[in-house]
């Protein structure tokens, strides 16, 4: 029954990825001009959401093959298909 927990985690991380990506894109569209008082906060938020996306994406990439019973060394080969 371990695969059920992994499948649930894989789906949960995927949904979180989509939500954080949507927030990241909204941030990108609402970028303040350089020199404004909000710009440093925006840069911090935008940079760190991007880092979270990388971490979540890598995590999901490592969970996915276990759910689909694919050897972990094959997982990076699926990236060009995305």
Order of alpha helices (4+ residues) and beta strands (2+ residues): alpha-alpha-alpha
